[in-house]
Amino acid sequence: MKPRIGLFTHMTYRIQGFVITVASLLVIWPLSAAGSRLQEMGAAATAQRRDGQHDFDFDIGTWKTHLRRLVHPLTGSSIWVEYEGTTVVRKVWEGRANLAELEADGTSGHIEALSLRLYSPQSHQWSLNSANVKGGTISVPTVGEFKDGRGEFYDWEEINGRMVLVRNVWKDISANSCTFEQAFSDDGGKTWEVNWIAVDTRTSNQKSE
């Protein structure tokens, strides 16, 4: 009697198909589980992200400002000039924004500048938008947040014809004093050169609203 080759072949294909299906499930299931886990972790991180809309409340009020400015940043120069002035910070939108106005004088002249700080409830980050009376336009916003009492904000700007990384830092924050520093990096953040240091001391216990 001739062997039933057709039936044997058909059964072989069905077994092979079953094996392939099981193997596929064994591969896909861990990947699917890992993807679900990553989604859960992302959702948890978003849910746990700290609400920072009042992070600048410490800065509301009137301050005496001592300012040091590096005259020629990223040129190897070490020439600094100093200014004395006043900074007034007013709360906007119940703290979700604020406006800082600086007016200072020194041997190199007069400075009038402002900074509009805006809080994004979606990203939980702040953007710092600056302008001075000579330029009359808003700068590229530096964006960041506060962690452990220190605020760091970054952007890219054209300085001396090159795009450089800019970092703004708020540190040494207390009820009656704080320090703001600006630094440039022309190597993508590997090294930084500080070019602006403002030390603020509160002139009154009364905060400006």
Secondary structure in CASP SS format (residue, H / E / C, confidence):
PFRMAT SS
TARGET T0000
AUTHOR 0000-0000-0000
METHOD secondary structure of the structure
MODEL  1
M C 1.00
K C 1.00
P C 1.00
R C 1.00
I H 1.00
G H 1.00
L H 1.00
F H 1.00
T H 1.00
H H 1.00
M H 1.00
T H 1.00
Y H 1.00
R H 1.00
I H 1.00
Q H 1.00
G H 1.00
F H 1.00
V H 1.00
I H 1.00
T H 1.00
V H 1.00
A H 1.00
S H 1.00
L H 1.00
L H 1.00
V H 1.00
I H 1.00
W H 1.00
P H 1.00
L H 1.00
S H 1.00
A H 1.00
A H 1.00
G H 1.00
S H 1.00
R H 1.00
L H 1.00
Q H 1.00
E H 1.00
M H 1.00
G H 1.00
A H 1.00
A H 1.00
A H 1.00
T H 1.00
A H 1.00
Q H 1.00
R C 1.00
R C 1.00
D C 1.00
G C 1.00
Q C 1.00
H C 1.00
D C 1.00
F C 1.00
D H 1.00
F H 1.00
D H 1.00
I C 1.00
G E 1.00
T E 1.00
W E 1.00
K E 1.00
T E 1.00
H E 1.00
L E 1.00
R E 1.00
R E 1.00
L E 1.00
V C 1.00
H C 1.00
P C 1.00
L C 1.00
T C 1.00
G C 1.00
S C 1.00
S C 1.00
I C 1.00
W E 1.00
V E 1.00
E E 1.00
Y E 1.00
E E 1.00
G E 1.00
T E 1.00
T E 1.00
V E 1.00
V E 1.00
R E 1.00
K E 1.00
V E 1.00
W H 1.00
E H 1.00
G H 1.00
R C 1.00
A E 1.00
N E 1.00
L E 1.00
A E 1.00
E E 1.00
L E 1.00
E E 1.00
A E 1.00
D E 1.00
G E 1.00
T C 1.00
S C 1.00
G E 1.00
H E 1.00
I E 1.00
E E 1.00
A E 1.00
L E 1.00
S E 1.00
L E 1.00
R E 1.00
L E 1.00
Y E 1.00
S E 1.00
P C 1.00
Q C 1.00
S C 1.00
H C 1.00
Q E 1.00
W E 1.00
S E 1.00
L E 1.00
N E 1.00
S E 1.00
A E 1.00
N E 1.00
V C 1.00
K C 1.00
G C 1.00
G C 1.00
T C 1.00
I C 1.00
S C 1.00
V C 1.00
P C 1.00
T E 1.00
V E 1.00
G E 1.00
E E 1.00
F E 1.00
K E 1.00
D C 1.00
G C 1.00
R E 1.00
G E 1.00
E E 1.00
F E 1.00
Y E 1.00
D E 1.00
W E 1.00
E E 1.00
E E 1.00
I E 1.00
N C 1.00
G C 1.00
R E 1.00
M E 1.00
V E 1.00
L E 1.00
V E 1.00
R E 1.00
N E 1.00
V E 1.00
W E 1.00
K E 1.00
D C 1.00
I C 1.00
S C 1.00
A C 1.00
N C 1.00
S E 1.00
C E 1.00
T E 1.00
F E 1.00
E E 1.00
Q E 1.00
A E 1.00
F E 1.00
S E 1.00
D C 1.00
D C 1.00
G C 1.00
G C 1.00
K C 1.00
T C 1.00
W C 1.00
E E 1.00
V E 1.00
N E 1.00
W E 1.00
I E 1.00
A E 1.00
V E 1.00
D E 1.00
T E 1.00
R E 1.00
T C 1.00
S C 1.00
N C 1.00
Q C 1.00
K C 1.00
S C 1.00
E C 1.00
END
